[in-house]
Amino acid sequence: MTDITTTPATAADPTVAAGVAQFLTPVVIGLQALAVNGKQAHWNVRGANFIAIHELLDTIVENAQSGADTAAERIVALGLPVDARVSTVAAKAQATAVAAGFSPWTDTVRAVIADMDRVIVDVKAAIEGLDEIDLTSQDLAISIMHALEKDRWFLFAHVAE
């Protein structure tokens, strides 16, 4: 009988898996933080544009959760674990600009954009770094970037002059 604890989950090269994890783990962490902070903003946004921002934040949260899941599943599919527990995300994610309580919609929009910009930096690094390591993982990072930039554009349109 085969011991499932020692049988590799994949035939992936361990060096490739480690490289993918190096670039996608910060993406997972950043997207998890964006999802939590986006929900915080969703609950506490106030002002004239409330409903539009409130609903858009739900979309941003859903897309962040989906992107985090995609990136994490790629790492796991290559045979490595992912640690995106709340304590890990809190320790590794950069400080958020999202307020702890009620916030005017303009402040909320700017804060979430700032959080998105931090994640975009990690996704860009993943796209660049994965080019020589694993094109399948790079493709996943590109699709995550597409969703992030689209959501950022929709949110930015609310504060654009």
N, C-alpha and C positions, 0 to 999 in steps of 0.2 A: 504494500500500500504506500502511496506517495504521501510524504509529510508536507502539508500545505503551508506550514510555517517556514519551510526552507526552500520551497519551489519558487523561483522567480516569477513575478506577475507578468513580466514582459521580457522580450529578447533584446530590449534596448541596451545600447552601449552605456555602461555606467558613467563614462565621462560625459556623454551627451546628456544623460539624465541630470547629472550634477550641474551642467551648464544651463540647462533649461530651468532647473529649480533656482539657480542663482538669479536669473533674470525675471522669472515669473512670480517668485515668492513676494517680492516687494509690490508687485501689481495686485496680487491677492490681498495683501495686508491693506494697501491703499484703497482698494475698492470696497473692502469690508468696512473700513472706517468711513468712507464716503456714504455707504448705505446707512450706517447708524446715524451719522451726522445729518444726512439728508432727511431722515425720518424725524429727527429732532427739529430741524428747520420746518418741515411739513406741519408739525403739530403746533408750532409757535409763531408762524408768520402772521403778520397783522397788516391791515391797510387796504387801500382802494383796489389793489390788484390781487387780493387774497385768493379768490377761487382759481384764477389762472396759475398763480405760483404754487398754491397748495396742490393742485392736480399735476402740474409739471414735476414737482418734487417727487411725487409718487412714481412717475415714469423714470426719473433719474435713479431713484432707489432700486427699482426693479432691474434696470439695466446694469447698475453697479453689482447687484447680487448675481445676476446672470454672468457677467464678465468674470467675477471672482470665482464662481463655480466652474466656468470653462477653464480658466487658468489653473485652478487647483486640480481639477480632474486630469488635465494634461500632465501635471507633475506626478500625480499618483499613477496614471497609466504607464508612465515611464519607470515606475518602481520605487519612487521615493514618497515619504509621508509629507503632509502639509500641516503646519501648526498655525491655525488662524483662530485660536481661542480668543475670547474677549480680552483676557489679560495680555496675551501676546500682541494683539492689535493695538491695545492701549499703550503698551510699552514701546512698540516699534513705529507706529504711525506718527507723522508729524502733527504738531499742535493744530487744532482746528480753529477756524475763525467764526464758527457757528455759535451763536449765543446760547446760554443755558436756559433762558426763558423767552418770554414774548419779545418779538423784534419787528421793527418796521420792515415792510417788504423789500425796500431798497437795500437795507443793511443785510437782510437775509440772502438776497440774490447775490450781492457782492461776496458774502462769506462763502456761499456754496461754490461760486465760481473760483474763489481762491483755493478751496479744497480740491476742486476738479483739476485745477492747474498743477497742483502737487502730484496728483495721480498721473496726469499726462506726462510729466517729466519721467516717471518710472516706466510708463508704457513706451515712450520714445526710446529710452535706453534699452528696453527689451527688444524692440523692433530692430534696432541697430545691432545689438549684441547677438541676437539669435540668427542673424543673417548667415554667419559662418558655422553655426552649431546645429540648427535644426529648423528647416524651412516650414515644417508643419506647425511647430510652435510659434514661429514668426508670423505665420498666417493668422493664428489665433490672436496674437497681440495686435495685428493690424485690424482685425474685426472689432476688437475691444476699443481701439483708438477711434475707429469710425463712429461707434456708438457714443463714446465720450465727447468727441468733437461736435457731433450733432446736438447732443443734449446741452452742451455748453453754449452753442450758438443760439438755441431756443431760449435759454435762460438769459444770455447776454442781451438779446433783443429787447428785453424789458428795461434795461438801464442804459442802452445805447443812446447817444445824443444825436 
